[in-house]
């Protein structure tokens, strides 16, 4: 899963760089998207642990 996320993130950065000539936006989106994804996953695990 981590390898898939890394490859997807690198692909987003490259696409952003090639089409919009702005690799920093792709990098920021990858970082914020990763933080959002992991926080949601952590929250779901917490709910499962407390109530499941």
N, C-alpha and C positions, 0 to 999 in steps of 0.2 A: 504494500500500500504506500509506503514512504517513497519507494522508487518511482511508482506511478505518479505521485504528487509532484515529485521533483522534476520528472520529465515534462509533465504538463505545465509546471511553472516556468521552466526554461523555454518551452514552446511559446507561452504567452509573452514572455519578455522578447523573444526573437521576432514574433509577429508584430508586436507593438513597435519595436525598433525599425523594422523594415517598412511598415506601412505608414506609421505616423512620425518616424524619426525621433522617437521619444522613448528611450529604453527605461528611463527612471519611472515613468508611469506604470510600465509593465512590472517592474521590480516592486514598486510600492503596492500594486494590486496583488501581486503574489504573496507578499509578506502579510498584508492585512487579510487577504482571503484565507491564508493558512492559520492565522490567529483566530479568525472567526470560526473556521471549520473545527479546530481543536477545542475551542471553548464550548461550542455546541456539543461536541462529542463528550467532553468532560461533564457537562451538565446532564446529559442523558444518562451517563454512567452513574452519576451521583443519585439521580432520581431512581434508577433501577436498584441501586444498593440500599437506599433508604426505604423504599416502598415495595420492593420486589422480593 
